[in-house]
Amino acid sequence: MTATMGNEFEEAVSSLSRRADEVGAVVVTGAGKAFSAGGDLGFLEDRHHDSAWRNTQIMRRFYERFLCVRSLPMPVIAAINGPAVGAGLCFALACDVRIASPSAKMGVTFVGLGLHPGMGCTHTLPAIVGPQIAARMLLTGELLSGEQALREGLVAALEEDPVTAALAMASRMASQAPLAVRTAVRTLRNRQDQGLEAALWREADAQAHCYASADLLEGLNALREKRPPQFGCYEQFVNEAPSAKPD
């Protein structure tokens, strides 16, 4: 998932919005074997060499490119045909419904790269699976199997052919009264969006701080070298004794 891809995705969403009277529902899936493997490693490494202030702005804009899917007036279904990892799963969480292949692996793996989670997942994931499961996923960076994702409410269904199943669900949605469906979509998203903007800025700022750390480079190098990372950065807290009062 690159900025260039995000720009093209925004154009696709804009095109669908202009054709809203012709489209009853939308299905999004991945090309090839994966739904999305997440962010581009080169882009993440570039952030290490940029300033924290710029990185906050850059990441907030990056999220916006893909989360614009929520501006579509019709329901959006994610057909998770293969691995959905990191930012890829964050995007799927922004869709209205998720249908996955039983073999798909899903996870928000940011902490394994030395990076704070982003793209709204600290807000959307707890709302979907509950705070404890979300905390476990976000803080361990674990990958869920399809069966586990279904059991824990991350996806609505498992299907050997998730695209065909998603298209069938989209067809059923599109056959209902358009005004009723779209107002229901708006109602559901309005509830989900409460607090989302603040969460996005918090994530962008936290990621900007993590980009400056040695752990971020270690996480990227370990991923490339297919080895466990050796992290070592901790926040330094200063404990100051209270000043003595003059006699």
Secondary structure by P-SEA (a helix, b strand, c coil): ccaaaaaaaaaaaaaaaaacccccbbbbbbccccccccccaaaaaaaaaccaaaaaaaaaaaaaacccccccccbbbbcccccccaaaaaaaaaccbbbbcccbbbbcccccccccccccccccccccccaaaaaaaaaacccccaaaaaaacccccccccaaaaaaaaaaaaaaccaaaaaaaaaaaaaaaacaaaaaaaaaaaaaaaaaacaaaaaaaaaaaaccccbbbbbbbbbbbccccccc
